[in-house]
Amino acid sequence: MAMEHQYTNLNVGLVLRLPGMADTPIGNLNMGVSGMTSKDENEIFFAVKGHLIPSHWSRNDIDRTVDSYVKRLWGNCERLPRTSERFKQAWGEKYGQEEIKR
């Protein structure tokens, strides 16, 4: 049975706010995908690359890659179910059943 995940892509509007003046929009900042655990991130990465996220990667590298891979997998309904069992095995071998801190 597949587990359903719900993620939110956070696009934050940046506003220049000066005392006595109207707010001025200055662009958007993409904050990436929120609500994901390290295990979720690794599952997304595994579905594309076939291995877990390297331990030496920075938080920024992980966020950018996972955000890109979520977009890449969005319409591919078969990819995650096909890699689910192999991911569970790889995750269990490396981390057991525990979640790792972000």
ZADO-1210 file (C-alpha; in nm, 4 decimals, padded with zeros to 6 digits):
<atoms>
<atom x="00.0000" y="00.0000" z="00.0000" code="MET" pos="1"/>
<atom x="00.1492" y="00.3304" z="-00.1072" code="ALA" pos="2"/>
<atom x="00.1724" y="00.6112" z="00.1442" code="MET" pos="3"/>
<atom x="00.0339" y="00.9425" z="00.0251" code="GLU" pos="4"/>
<atom x="00.2455" y="01.2500" z="00.0956" code="HIS" pos="5"/>
<atom x="00.1413" y="01.6120" z="00.0855" code="GLN" pos="6"/>
<atom x="00.4011" y="01.8799" z="00.0239" code="TYR" pos="7"/>
<atom x="00.3863" y="02.2543" z="-00.0035" code="THR" pos="8"/>
<atom x="00.6131" y="02.4557" z="-00.2293" code="ASN" pos="9"/>
<atom x="00.6801" y="02.7810" z="-00.0490" code="LEU" pos="10"/>
<atom x="00.7137" y="03.0858" z="-00.2728" code="ASN" pos="11"/>
<atom x="00.7590" y="03.3903" z="-00.0543" code="VAL" pos="12"/>
<atom x="00.6996" y="03.7400" z="-00.1874" code="GLY" pos="13"/>
<atom x="00.9817" y="03.9739" z="-00.0889" code="LEU" pos="14"/>
<atom x="00.8749" y="04.3270" z="00.0018" code="VAL" pos="15"/>
<atom x="01.0855" y="04.6332" z="00.0741" code="LEU" pos="16"/>
<atom x="00.9251" y="04.8037" z="00.3735" code="ARG" pos="17"/>
<atom x="01.0476" y="05.1500" z="00.4740" code="LEU" pos="18"/>
<atom x="00.8891" y="05.3687" z="00.7435" code="PRO" pos="19"/>
<atom x="00.6409" y="05.6181" z="00.5986" code="GLY" pos="20"/>
<atom x="00.6491" y="05.4676" z="00.2499" code="MET" pos="21"/>
<atom x="00.4312" y="05.2172" z="00.0645" code="ALA" pos="22"/>
<atom x="00.5509" y="04.8558" z="00.0534" code="ASP" pos="23"/>
<atom x="00.7433" y="04.7825" z="-00.2661" code="THR" pos="24"/>
<atom x="00.7475" y="04.4249" z="-00.4014" code="PRO" pos="25"/>
<atom x="01.1039" y="04.3305" z="-00.4975" code="ILE" pos="26"/>
<atom x="01.0616" y="03.9699" z="-00.6141" code="GLY" pos="27"/>
<atom x="00.9986" y="03.6182" z="-00.4937" code="ASN" pos="28"/>
<atom x="01.2103" y="03.3732" z="-00.3020" code="LEU" pos="29"/>
<atom x="01.1502" y="03.0039" z="-00.3558" code="ASN" pos="30"/>
<atom x="01.1861" y="02.8390" z="-00.0152" code="MET" pos="31"/>
<atom x="01.1723" y="02.4872" z="-00.1600" code="GLY" pos="32"/>
<atom x="00.9480" y="02.2037" z="-00.0571" code="VAL" pos="33"/>
<atom x="00.8374" y="02.2004" z="00.3056" code="SER" pos="34"/>
<atom x="00.6929" y="01.9266" z="00.5204" code="GLY" pos="35"/>
<atom x="00.9453" y="01.6661" z="00.4076" code="MET" pos="36"/>
<atom x="01.1468" y="01.4509" z="00.6437" code="THR" pos="37"/>
<atom x="01.4974" y="01.3379" z="00.5592" code="SER" pos="38"/>
<atom x="01.3493" y="00.9996" z="00.4723" code="LYS" pos="39"/>
<atom x="01.1050" y="01.1639" z="00.2267" code="ASP" pos="40"/>
<atom x="01.3907" y="01.3586" z="00.0683" code="GLU" pos="41"/>
<atom x="01.5958" y="01.0433" z="00.0304" code="ASN" pos="42"/>
<atom x="01.3001" y="00.8575" z="-00.1222" code="GLU" pos="43"/>
<atom x="01.2574" y="01.1277" z="-00.3874" code="ILE" pos="44"/>
<atom x="01.6318" y="01.1252" z="-00.4585" code="PHE" pos="45"/>
<atom x="01.6382" y="00.7444" z="-00.4722" code="PHE" pos="46"/>
<atom x="01.3515" y="00.7358" z="-00.7237" code="ALA" pos="47"/>
<atom x="01.5640" y="00.9382" z="-00.9665" code="VAL" pos="48"/>
<atom x="01.9211" y="00.8281" z="-00.8907" code="LYS" pos="49"/>
<atom x="01.8839" y="00.4801" z="-00.7389" code="GLY" pos="50"/>
<atom x="02.0867" y="00.5560" z="-00.4252" code="HIS" pos="51"/>
<atom x="02.0527" y="00.7636" z="-00.1085" code="LEU" pos="52"/>
<atom x="02.1629" y="01.1269" z="-00.0770" code="ILE" pos="53"/>
<atom x="02.5396" y="01.1415" z="-00.0128" code="PRO" pos="54"/>
<atom x="02.6151" y="01.2278" z="00.3504" code="SER" pos="55"/>
<atom x="02.8613" y="01.5050" z="00.2564" code="HIS" pos="56"/>
<atom x="02.5977" y="01.7137" z="00.0732" code="TRP" pos="57"/>
<atom x="02.5070" y="02.0545" z="00.2148" code="SER" pos="58"/>
<atom x="02.1519" y="02.1444" z="00.3163" code="ARG" pos="59"/>
<atom x="02.1358" y="02.3819" z="00.0179" code="ASN" pos="60"/>
<atom x="02.2397" y="02.1051" z="-00.2250" code="ASP" pos="61"/>
<atom x="01.9733" y="01.8739" z="-00.0840" code="ILE" pos="62"/>
<atom x="01.6983" y="02.1385" z="-00.0967" code="ASP" pos="63"/>
<atom x="01.7744" y="02.2381" z="-00.4567" code="ARG" pos="64"/>
<atom x="01.8028" y="01.8789" z="-00.5775" code="THR" pos="65"/>
<atom x="01.4889" y="01.7539" z="-00.4042" code="VAL" pos="66"/>
<atom x="01.2892" y="02.0540" z="-00.5290" code="ASP" pos="67"/>
<atom x="01.4053" y="01.9783" z="-00.8839" code="SER" pos="68"/>
<atom x="01.3333" y="01.6052" z="-00.8523" code="TYR" pos="69"/>
<atom x="00.9819" y="01.6642" z="-00.7143" code="VAL" pos="70"/>
<atom x="00.9083" y="01.8635" z="-01.0302" code="LYS" pos="71"/>
<atom x="01.0696" y="01.5930" z="-01.2424" code="ARG" pos="72"/>
<atom x="00.8618" y="01.3147" z="-01.0839" code="LEU" pos="73"/>
<atom x="00.5359" y="01.5119" z="-01.0622" code="TRP" pos="74"/>
<atom x="00.3561" y="01.3451" z="-01.3537" code="GLY" pos="75"/>
<atom x="00.5365" y="01.0116" z="-01.3303" code="ASN" pos="76"/>
<atom x="00.2882" y="00.8003" z="-01.1352" code="CYS" pos="77"/>
<atom x="00.4843" y="00.4777" z="-01.1769" code="GLU" pos="78"/>
<atom x="00.8336" y="00.5766" z="-01.0628" code="ARG" pos="79"/>
<atom x="00.7922" y="00.5919" z="-00.6828" code="LEU" pos="80"/>
<atom x="00.5944" y="00.2655" z="-00.6502" code="PRO" pos="81"/>
<atom x="00.8559" y="00.0870" z="-00.8632" code="ARG" pos="82"/>
<atom x="01.1436" y="00.2020" z="-00.6430" code="THR" pos="83"/>
<atom x="00.9665" y="00.1815" z="-00.3061" code="SER" pos="84"/>
<atom x="01.0863" y="-00.1640" z="-00.1997" code="GLU" pos="85"/>
<atom x="01.4475" y="-00.1036" z="-00.3064" code="ARG" pos="86"/>
<atom x="01.4406" y="00.2316" z="-00.1230" code="PHE" pos="87"/>
<atom x="01.3111" y="00.0698" z="00.1978" code="LYS" pos="88"/>
<atom x="01.5916" y="-00.1851" z="00.1789" code="GLN" pos="89"/>
<atom x="01.8615" y="00.0791" z="00.1176" code="ALA" pos="90"/>
<atom x="01.7241" y="00.3043" z="00.3950" code="TRP" pos="91"/>
<atom x="01.7043" y="00.0125" z="00.6395" code="GLY" pos="92"/>
<atom x="02.0626" y="-00.0916" z="00.5665" code="GLU" pos="93"/>
<atom x="02.1953" y="00.2591" z="00.6249" code="LYS" pos="94"/>
<atom x="01.9715" y="00.4022" z="00.8980" code="TYR" pos="95"/>
<atom x="01.7444" y="00.1266" z="01.0279" code="GLY" pos="96"/>
<atom x="01.3915" y="00.2545" z="01.0752" code="GLN" pos="97"/>
<atom x="01.4892" y="00.5856" z="01.2327" code="GLU" pos="98"/>
<atom x="01.4495" y="00.9326" z="01.0882" code="GLU" pos="99"/>
<atom x="01.7637" y="01.1391" z="01.0646" code="ILE" pos="100"/>
<atom x="01.7632" y="01.5029" z="01.1683" code="LYS" pos="101"/>
<atom x="01.7710" y="01.7673" z="00.8959" code="ARG" pos="102"/>
</atoms>
